[in-house]
Amino acid sequence: MSSVEITQTMAIVRAIFPLLVALTSLGILPLMRHRAFGAEKDAGDRAARAAIGLLVLSALGTLLAGASYASTAQIGQTLIDPSEPGRLMAVLGGLVFALIVAIGEGRRAGVMGQLALFGIAGIDSALAIPIGLAPIAILLFTGLAIGGVAAGGKDDPARARAVFRDLRTITLLLPAVVIAEILRSTISLSTTDAAYATPTSLGAGAVLALSLAALGASGAFPFHNRLVRIFESLPIVGSLMVGVWIPTAISLIVIGEIATIANGITEPIGGAVVPALVLAGVVTILFGAISALLHDDIGEIIGFLAVGNAGWIALAAAAAVNTPTDPSSRLLAVPGALTMSLFGLWLIALRRRYGTTSLLALSGWARKTGAIMVVMIGALIALVALPPGVIIGARLTVLANAGGPLAGLLSVIGQLALIAAALRLFVTGFTEQSSTVKRTQPLRANNPLTVALLVGALAIGAGAAGWFSVEIGGSTPLTPPASSSPLPPDVSPSPDATVAP
């Protein structure tokens, strides 16, 4: 091979590295289950360890590949240009889900790790191509496939209903995305042809359709029941990937495109779109908080906390319409995903330890399992965003840009109620120990998995709280489509051009 071919091949490998690792798992995991590598009863453990190793490899390889020009490749007619948010989510996702799979263990741990690999690959690939119809469709179908596989392996009607509800939502969101793409692509034509509608009306229609896609994917009102059912029914890896990580990637695309459209049109396009988004965001935060305070099952409580997080996505979309140049609307997505991942890690650790998700049966859990208590402390740090800094500042800016004082006040009350719901989980751990907790042996502090749990939880919590500036990398603008600008092309000759007589 020539040096040029080697350079092109390496660029392709760097551009699609998470996808290559995910495809490799299709051969490695079945191989690890073969009897040649050990007893058949240990096949699941070997597959799980292989999946964990591949997740770490995907994260480290993606970190080394980066999002520079050297990782840009042309594959057929498609330009793969990895974005900084996509690479950031791939790196963080690989490490986070490796820890979750390791803590969760179980018969299907290898399958769950493989699902995480393909989810991460889908996120990285979707955020590596120009924003528009294709990346959102990739993410929607990736989430649907992951949800279907995650629900398998167990005859559970609740899981089947959750997948069907997800399919029904996607059948609504895909036409909305197509309509948004059609309207967006005609904005530039409307400035030169009077037969088209005005750029303002087309832009408002595109923003409305995109907002519907963001609300449906993230689980904001009126799609909140979908998100709650996902967390109730699916394994935690499937719940986090389908209910949090993929919607986070979709929200980054949608908010980026909304900002691009709004920034290119001189007249305000908010109209009824912004009030609808603000109403959806406030209602979602309040509903998630109140429901989390009232329920007893920790799986349902985590689901309602995820609903509250989705409310901030709706408010961020409203802020992007009003102030498209302010990056605050893009600062909240990735920290929110990390925060919910910490709660998911706490949930799976507690469920694997005690075999129940009833909060009443888990009273006194923190007294017996100090390592899991540290996970909850990390989750609280992430949710509260302590010490006050970039994340809280971004939330206040989003509230100021999105709506009036009443909406801001209600959102703050809702966020405080979400924190109270999380504190309720924490305080329950110090009450009198239930019989279930008393029967369980305490965790050994010198266990390598326990050490990984402690270090990982604190690192994730610090990143979600803004200690490592993770949110800055996730707020980098994505590549806009070529026809996003409503301005007509400049056809005037340059000063040096020769004009025919």
BELZIGI-V431500 format. One record per backbone hydrogen bond with DSSP energy under -0.5 kcal/mol. CO is the residue of the C=O (numbers start at 0). NH is the residue of the N-H. If there is no record, write none. Layout:
<<CO;NH> <CO;NH>>
This chain:
<<1;5> <2;6> <3;7> <4;8> <5;9> <6;10> <7;11> <8;12> <9;13> <10;14> <11;15> <13;16> <15;19> <16;20> <17;21> <18;22> <19;23> <20;24> <21;25> <22;25> <23;26> <23;27> <24;28> <26;30> <27;31> <28;32> <30;33> <33;36> <34;37> <38;41> <39;42> <41;45> <42;46> <43;47> <44;48> <45;49> <46;50> <47;51> <48;52> <49;53> <50;54> <51;55> <52;56> <53;57> <54;58> <55;59> <56;60> <57;61> <58;62> <59;63> <60;64> <61;65> <64;67> <67;70> <68;71> <72;74> <72;79> <73;75> <74;77> <77;74> <77;79> <78;80> <79;72> <79;81> <82;86> <83;87> <84;88> <85;89> <86;90> <87;91> <88;92> <89;93> <90;94> <91;95> <92;96> <93;97> <94;98> <95;99> <96;100> <97;101> <98;102> <99;103> <100;104> <105;108> <107;111> <108;112> <109;113> <110;114> <111;115> <112;116> <113;117> <114;118> <115;119> <116;120> <117;121> <118;122> <119;123> <120;124> <121;125> <122;126> <124;127> <125;128> <127;80> <131;135> <132;136> <133;137> <134;138> <135;139> <136;140> <137;141> <138;142> <139;143> <140;144> <141;145> <142;146> <143;147> <144;148> <145;149> <146;150> <147;151> <148;151> <153;155> <155;159> <156;160> <157;161> <158;162> <159;163> <160;164> <161;165> <162;166> <163;167> <164;168> <165;169> <166;170> <167;171> <168;171> <168;172> <169;173> <170;174> <171;175> <172;176> <173;177> <174;178> <175;179> <176;180> <177;181> <178;182> <179;183> <180;184> <181;185> <182;185> <183;186> <183;187> <185;189> <186;190> <187;190> <188;191> <188;192> <192;195> <197;201> <198;202> <199;203> <200;204> <201;205> <202;206> <203;207> <204;208> <205;209> <206;210> <207;211> <208;212> <209;213> <210;214> <211;215> <212;216> <213;217> <214;218> <214;219> <219;222> <222;225> <222;226> <223;227> <224;228> <225;229> <226;230> <227;231> <228;232> <229;233> <234;238> <235;239> <236;240> <237;241> <238;242> <239;243> <239;244> <240;245> <243;247> <244;248> <245;249> <246;250> <247;251> <248;252> <249;253> <250;254> <251;255> <252;256> <253;257> <254;258> <255;259> <256;260> <257;261> <258;262> <259;263> <260;263> <260;264> <261;264> <269;272> <269;273> <270;274> <271;275> <272;276> <273;277> <274;278> <275;279> <276;280> <277;281> <278;282> <279;220> <279;283> <280;284> <281;285> <282;286> <283;287> <284;288> <285;289> <286;290> <287;291> <288;292> <289;293> <290;294> <295;358> <296;300> <297;301> <298;302> <299;303> <300;304> <301;305> <302;306> <303;307> <304;308> <305;309> <306;310> <307;311> <308;311> <308;312> <309;313> <310;314> <311;315> <312;316> <313;317> <314;318> <315;319> <316;320> <317;321> <318;322> <322;325> <324;326> <325;328> <326;329> <327;330> <330;334> <331;335> <332;336> <333;337> <334;338> <335;339> <336;340> <337;341> <338;342> <339;343> <340;344> <341;345> <342;346> <343;347> <344;348> <345;349> <346;350> <347;351> <348;352> <349;353> <350;354> <356;297> <356;358> <357;361> <358;361> <359;362> <361;364> <362;433> <363;366> <363;367> <364;367> <364;368> <367;442> <368;372> <369;373> <370;374> <371;375> <372;376> <373;377> <374;378> <375;379> <376;380> <377;381> <378;382> <379;383> <380;384> <380;385> <388;392> <389;393> <390;394> <391;395> <392;396> <393;397> <394;398> <395;399> <396;400> <397;401> <398;402> <403;407> <404;408> <405;409> <406;410> <407;411> <408;412> <409;413> <410;414> <411;415> <412;416> <413;417> <414;418> <415;419> <416;420> <417;421> <418;422> <419;423> <420;424> <421;425> <422;426> <423;427> <424;428> <425;428> <426;429> <427;363> <427;430> <428;366> <433;437> <434;438> <436;439> <443;446> <446;450> <447;451> <448;452> <449;453> <450;454> <451;455> <452;456> <453;457> <454;458> <455;459> <456;460> <457;461> <458;462> <459;463> <460;464> <461;466> <462;465> <468;471> <468;472> <469;473> <470;474> <471;474> <472;475> <478;130> <480;483> <488;490> <493;496> <496;498>>
